[in-house]
Amino acid sequence: MKLLLLAPSFAVAIFSAADLTKAEPIVAPKNIHKDINQVNQNTNILTVGELQAQASQVSSDLLPARSNLGTASKPESVAQTPDSDEIQLDVTGKKSPFAPTSAPAYIVPKEEIEKRNPSTAAELLRSLPGFAINDYGFGADIHTGTFLRGFSITQTIFQINGRSIGSNISTYHGATDLNSIPVDAIERVELTGGTSATLYGSEAFGGVVNLITKKEPQPLKATAGIELGSYGYQRYRVGYGGTSGNVNFRLGYERFSTDNNYPVPVGAANRNPADGRLFNGDTRLDNFYGSVDFPFDSRNSLSIDAYKTASRRGLLYFGFPLQRDRLDHDLFNIGATLTSKLGHGDDSILKTTIAFNQDFFNTYNPSGGAFRNGALDSRALSGRIEHQWQLTANNKLTWGFDINSNSLRGDVFSTVPALVPFNGTINRDRSLIALFALNTWKIDNNFQLEAGLRQNFTNDFGSYLNPTIGTRWNITPDIAFRNSFAVLQRNPGLDQLYVFDTVHNWQPNPNLIPERGIAWTAGLDINVTESLLAQLTYFGSSFSDRLGIIAGQWQNIGQVNTNGIEAALKWKISPEFSSFLNYTYTDAKITSSKTASEVGLQLATVPYSVGKLGVSYESNGWQANLFFNYSSGSRRAVFNNAAAGQAATDFSPSYLSLDFNAKAPLSKNLALTLNLENLTDNSYEKTNRIYQPGLTYRVGLQASF
């Protein structure tokens, strides 16, 4: 930061991103002494925009694109220069460790991703506050659920580089499969909520999860990795990319497979009585990905990225008698974004995006007296224009529109005589246009107001408005209070409306209405010390017209009220040691339901409490990480203890597990990795009769050249 004080109470501030983390001498007249206290008061929380508002003149090309570049700290020293009527004033600037938003925001940077060495995106997201993920690791089954603040995966928006992925499919074992996203391509993860629903969609009950791929300029290099482990675990990956001239690109391939044929106790899902091992739990994934970013000139740039995933796996859901159904899932996603700076500097940025997403799900039973097969081909073509406009130093407007065209083809076939009348092909489509505007207003140095509106237009559910609002109050330089409120809506999936599910014998219902509700948060961002950060959040929601199955048909079955607490702590103990703690408590209570026995109960498969504690060591390329994982258990959706008269209230037991991983450099470009999961060697039920095996291992090599 360079701050030139020309006269008492008169300042012009010039910031650059590089200046925010260093101190530089400042020369000023001696008579500035009497105004130093005033400077202290004015620089505790001041952002770039706020200093510009106080200056008597400033060039328009210095207006910032964002108002969260950092805060300026108090002057640290005053010294007189020899033979001069001037004094030297050292001012230190620092970037705020928290995103200046009204809702909780969490970021997992690439360093943390490397430490945790996840096999899938589900394992990576599992460590974030607010998440309760049962579908991860050994025996992962899509039915066991991914929940964010009590909401399912179809009630949360998942993105890659700011554009939505996912199919809004709820039958034929569909939905966004976090175990199919190539982890090796992910640079960082961002989790937001509240007013983010204005920008990205009215379905964001839980929040918005953005997976950002590797884009930072770096030298050209090739990477390769191999990892082998328990029960047929194999993971191979290769990649090449970097910066050549002005072009930044990445290409990669990842192959993952596992047999998952580990011993499980009596009563486990899909336990083969012949050998006591998990049956039909194998998985194979092939991921291809690529991206390219290049500037046309200093004001315009284009980025393109694409992903192709082929997933083949067995299904475990029912397990008795042995579930033999298979699921083939093919995903293709491609998008291009043109970024243009319209004004001077970064005060007006226009982003134009076009994208295509296809999810193909095919579920079939390959054996038995009867054969059944169901396929869903979901396609979405979308376009988006977003304008980020710094109207004044203290006011930023983000506005634009989304347009989406969705289509679904459903193919149903069964040889069961009673189901033959449902055989056939269904084709349906949906169009949606949304206008959105989010205004962020810095009312004064310490108070920020966010207000948004999203007007949606659909061809099947008409038009509806989703408002959001939030505030952020900097109580002190190190404590901020934030709160957010959003009105949300999720329309039924085209499959729930029109396609018979011959696997589960679920009938569609064209009379379904949208799920509607409100969600809110309130919490604190606390910079306890420079090395200890804390985020505490209360979240709540009221969710009506929830979709579920009654008598074999999709129906709007009732209301759920949710209250919860999430906490996140990060502690940099020393240059080598660090620690984190994430904890989430979720009380997702069914307050009304067409199934009377469920009223007053927790939503099935949503645990009350989950937590993760990590302790890490890193020095000169050596890494060692210890992770403690806790779950309170959850209410079983199936396999409940009906014989004991506890069908509605049967819970899986709580568990505490301990994992360890390490990385050892063998040479400059070669490293050895080791993962040990469940160090206590006690098999535990993750959820719904799906069990984690005892102690397992993964050992691998990572190379770059």
Sequence and secondary structure as in RCSB ss.txt:
>XXXX:A:sequence
MKLLLLAPSFAVAIFSAADLTKAEPIVAPKNIHKDINQVNQNTNILTVGELQAQASQVSSDLLPARSNLGTASKP
ESVAQTPDSDEIQLDVTGKKSPFAPTSAPAYIVPKEEIEKRNPSTAAELLRSLPGFAINDYGFGADIHTGTFLRG
FSITQTIFQINGRSIGSNISTYHGATDLNSIPVDAIERVELTGGTSATLYGSEAFGGVVNLITKKEPQPLKATAG
IELGSYGYQRYRVGYGGTSGNVNFRLGYERFSTDNNYPVPVGAANRNPADGRLFNGDTRLDNFYGSVDFPFDSRN
SLSIDAYKTASRRGLLYFGFPLQRDRLDHDLFNIGATLTSKLGHGDDSILKTTIAFNQDFFNTYNPSGGAFRNGA
LDSRALSGRIEHQWQLTANNKLTWGFDINSNSLRGDVFSTVPALVPFNGTINRDRSLIALFALNTWKIDNNFQLE
AGLRQNFTNDFGSYLNPTIGTRWNITPDIAFRNSFAVLQRNPGLDQLYVFDTVHNWQPNPNLIPERGIAWTAGLD
INVTESLLAQLTYFGSSFSDRLGIIAGQWQNIGQVNTNGIEAALKWKISPEFSSFLNYTYTDAKITSSKTASEVG
LQLATVPYSVGKLGVSYESNGWQANLFFNYSSGSRRAVFNNAAAGQAATDFSPSYLSLDFNAKAPLSKNLALTLN
LENLTDNSYEKTNRIYQPGLTYRVGLQASF
>XXXX:A:secstr
 EEEEEETTEEEEE  GGGGG EEEEEEEGGGGGGHHHHHHHHSS  HHHHHHHSS   GGG  S S S EEEEE
EEEEE TTSSEEEEEEEEE  SS   SS  EEE HHHHHHH  SSHHHHHTTSTTEEE S STT  GGG EEETT
B GGGSEEEETTEEE     STT S  GGGS GGGEEEEEEE TTHHHHH TT SS EEEEEE  S    EEEEE
EEEEGGG EEEEEEEEEEETTEEEEEEEEEEEE    B  TT TTEETTTTEE S  EEEEEEEEEEEEESSSSE
EEEEEEEEEEEEEE  SS SS    EEEEEEEEEEEEEEEE SSTTSEEEEEEEEEEEEEEEEE  SSSS EEEE
EEEEEEEEEEEEEEEEETTEEEEEEEEEEEEEEEEEEEE SGGGGGG EEEEEEEEEEEEEEEEEEEEETTEEEE
EEEEEEEETTTEEEEEEEEEEEEEEETTEEEEEEEEEEEE   HHHHH  BTTTTBB  TT   EEEEEEEEEEE
EEEETTEEEEEEEEEEEEEEEEEEETTEEEEEEEEEEEEEEEEEEEE SSSEEEEEEEEEEEEEEEEESSGGGTT
SB TT  SEEEEEEEEEEETTEEEEEEEEEE   B SSS  GGGT TTT B   EEEEEEEEEEEEETTEEEEEE
EE TT   EEEETTEEE SSEEEEEEEEE 
